[in-house]
């Protein structure tokens, strides 16, 4: 549950930070008398850092989640095979 929440929530937090940062950058531009790319770039750059941070959390979490999920599925298959073999063995011994 926690890993799934991190996977789904981190990109949204990054997006929120990006939108907030871009809004702040444009708000600062509006307060200045001259508008230039040099005034806008630092704010946008800072805003995009939140997206990078969120992706750095979400991407490894997705790989970890998928690995754990595949391991869990394999354990279920192994247990089902063991249970089937055990039942077969018990039936053999009961019929002897």
Buried (B, 14 or more C-beta within 10 A) or exposed (E): EEEEEBBEBBBEBBEEBBEEBBEBBBEEBEEEEEEEEEEBEEBBEBBBBBBEBBEEBBEEBBEEBEEEEEEEEEEEEEEEEEEEEEEEEEEEEEEE
